[in-house]
Amino acid sequence: MKESNRTRRFLLFLVGGAMPVALTLGLIFRLSTIFITAFLLILGVIFAAMWLWYQANLRASGEEWWQDDEASGWRGY
């Protein structure tokens, strides 16, 4: 497994794990439900974006056709 995939999975674990922790701490410290809900929605959007990015790049090798080093887009084929 590539090191970058391991790091991405760890970050997904951290953001996903922060959601129940934030909910639990919010309920323990009796924070406003509006604040807890807004924070969980923000974490959810971040988690969803990270998950989509992880899934989109899961099988990427770096040699994809759209990764062109030249600004013109012409690869000379």
Protein Blocks (a to p, Z undefined) as FASTA:
>chain_A
ZZklmmmmmmmmmmmmmmmmmmmmmmmnopafklmmmmmmmmmmmmmmmmmmmmmmmmpg
hlafklcfbfnlpnoZZ
